[in-house]
Amino acid sequence: MSDKPWFESYFGEDYLEIHRDDLPPDLSRAQVDGIVALLSLSPRARILDLACGHGRHAIPLAKLGFQVSGYDLSQAFLDRARADAGEQGASVRWVQGDMRELPFEQEFDAAINVFTAFGYFADPEDDLRVLQEVRRTLAPGGRFLLETIHRDALMARFRNRSWDRTSTGTLVLRERRLDLPTDVMHEDVLVIRPDGSRSKHQFAVRMRSLHSYLSLLSESGLEPLSWYGGLDGRPLELDSWRLVLVSGRPG
């Protein structure tokens, strides 16, 4: 494995293959509808898609008429997002960089961070730094939507090992361990393609309870407003797989 942080190499073609069957276009469109509703977005609102990946939310948001900026560390993902946006006639500003240092100032009416794209750094203080950066990018009264794993439900169903086969025949084997003192879940991923070739990856995410997220948001200067069990606005329950938090920069 590389000495570089895992997130500098994980997000590429293998990632897209691993999640090939998890992210159908219909699901992405439904999630975008939920994002628009939960943030009460006005027409032409300025939106930052933080850790936008290959643009599966940024592009449909732009096609709805919003002014979207997609920000991601992976140049490979941004290149694909730019190509897909061009094919679909969507106008998006794509920016490459680290979410701990955002080159924007009170520019956005809303920011989003979805599909567990938060909690990647070894130092938990970096998570606070990201939220402080998000706050700085928002115009007064702007809102931030964070969508991630619901820790309580994951703990109840935690599995050390699992495997899946994608629709192309690729086998994905996962081994997980939870470091209790840090609340970080580590995952080793082995990808075995139909031709027999293999690749290995690592994934790590810091798990937080709703209470911890609310405290972290408040510490960053963002005001927690509401929370849900999914982007469709369903209530958060103990067994909800997903956690959605909406917060705001005070006006």
N, C-alpha and C positions, 0 to 999 in steps of 0.2 A: 504494500500500500504506500501511497505517496505521503511525504511529510507535510504537504500542504493541507489546509483545512478541507474537510470532506466536501463542503459545498462548492468548492472551486472546480471540482471534477465530476460531481454526481449528475449535474443537470445537462444532459446531452442526449444523444440518440438512444442510449440504453434506457434512460429515464422515460422517454416517450414510448418505448416498447413495453417497459414494465407497466405503465399506466394506459396502454393502448385501449383496453376495453373498459377502463374506469371512467373515461371522460368523453362520452359520446357528445356530438354537437347539440342534441336536444337538451341534455343535462346542462351544458354550459349556457344555453339560451335561457333556460328556466332559472338558473342561478343569477344571471344578469337581471332578469325581471325582478327577482327577489332583492337584489342589491339596490335597484332603482327605487323600489317600494320602501325598503327599510331606511334608506337615507333621505326619502322624500325629495328626490332630486328635481330641480327645476330645469326646464328646457335650456340647452346650451351650457349647463353647469360644467365647471372645470374640474376634472377628476384626475388624481394621481393613482395609477395602478402600481403599487409598490411590490416588487418581486413579481413582475407581470408574466415571467416565463415566456412562452411562445405566443402570448397574446390572446388566449382563448376567451378572456373576459374583456380585454381592452378593445379588441376589434369590434365585437358586437355592440359595445357601449358607444364606440365612435359612429357606427352605422345608425345608431338611434339619434345621433345629432349632438352628442356630448363632446366637449373638447377634452381629449384624453391624452395624457402623457404616460407612457409605459417605461418603468425603471427596473432594471435587472442587472445582476452581476454577470450573467452568462452571455457572452457575445454570440455564441452559437444560437441560443434561443432568440436573441434579438434579431439576428439575421433571418431566421425563419419567420419570426413575427412580421418583420418588414416585408418579406416576400408575400406572405399570406395576405397582409393588409393591402398590398398593391393589387393582388389578384381580385380582391373583393371590393376594391374602390373605397377603402376606408382610410381616412386621414388621421394618423396617430403620430405624435412626437415620441420617438424611441430614444432613451438615454441609458448609457451603460455606466454602472458604478456601484459602490458599496452603500447599503442602506443606512450605515452608521454616519454617512456624510452625504447629505442631500443638497444639491445645488439649486435650491428653490427657497423663496422667502415670501410667505403669506400670499401664495399664488393660487391655491386651490380651494374650491368650495367643498370638496370631499376627497378623501383618500381611502383606498381599500387595500387589504392584505389578506388574501384568501388561499385556501387549500394548504393549511399548515406551513406557512412560509415565514414563521416567526419562532424565535427561541433556538436558533442554530448556533449561537456563539458560545465558546467555552466559558467566557466570563459573563455572569448574569448581569453585570453592570452595563454590558453592551446592549442588552434588551431595553433597559431604561433609556439609554442613549438614543436608540432607534425611535422610541416613542416621543422623546423630546424633539428629535428632528422632524417627526411627523407633525407635531404641534406647530413647529416653526414654519412649516410649509403651508399650513392652513390659514386662510383668511379668517378674521374674527367671525365666530359663528359657524365655521366650517365643521364638518363631521368626519369621523374616522370609523370604518367598519373593519373589524378583525374577525376572521373565520378560521377555526383551528380544531384540533382534536379535543373532545371533552374528556378530561383526565379521569373523572370518576367512573365513567362508563368503560374506558379502556382498562382501568385497573380491575374491574369486575370480570372482564373477559380476556385478560392478558394471556397470550400464548407465547411460549418461548420459541416455537418453531412453526412455520407454515410454508406452504408452497402453492403456486398457481401456475396454470398454463395459459398463455395468451392465445388469441384466435389464430396467430400465425404459427403456433407450435412451440414458441419459446417457453422454456421452463424457468420460473423465478422462485428461488429458494431463499427464505429469510430466517435468520436466527436473531432473537432479540434478548436483551438483558436490560434491566432497570437498575440504575445506580441510585439507591435510596437516599444517600446523603446529599446528592445534588439534584435529585428528581429528573435526571436525564435518561431518556430511553435511547439505547444504542441498538442499531440494527446492522447486521452484516448481510449483504445481498449478493447472491450468486446467480448470474444470468447464463443459462445454457441454451444456445441457439439450435435450430433444427440441424444445422450442418456440423454440430459438435463443438463449435468454438465457444469459449467461455470468457466471462469478465466478472470481476469482483468490485463491489462498491461498499461504502459505508454511509450510514445516515445516523444523525443524532439530533434529538430535539428535547428541549427542556419542557417538562410537563408542569402545568400550573392549574390549580383549582380556580373556580370562578372568583372566590374571595381574594386569591393572590393576584389575579388579573385586575380586579377592581382597585386593589391597593396600588398596583404598579401604574395603572393609568392615572390615578389621582396624583401619585408622586411625580409623574411626568408633566403635570399641568393640564391634562385632558380630563374632562368631566364625564364619568360614566353616565349614560343615559338609559340604556336598555340592553337586554340580553335575551337570546333565543336558542332553541335547539336545532336550528337550521336556517338556511337562507330563505326558506319559504315562510319564515316568521312563526313557526310552531313554538309552543312553550318549551323552555328548557326543563327537562326531567332528569332524574338520576340516571336513567338508562339511555339518554340522548347520545348518539355517536358524535355529534358535532356541537361546537360552541360558537355562537356569534355574539360579538360585543359591539355596541355602537356607543361612541363617546364623542365629545365635541370640544372645540376650543371656545372658551367663553368669549362672548361678544364684547 
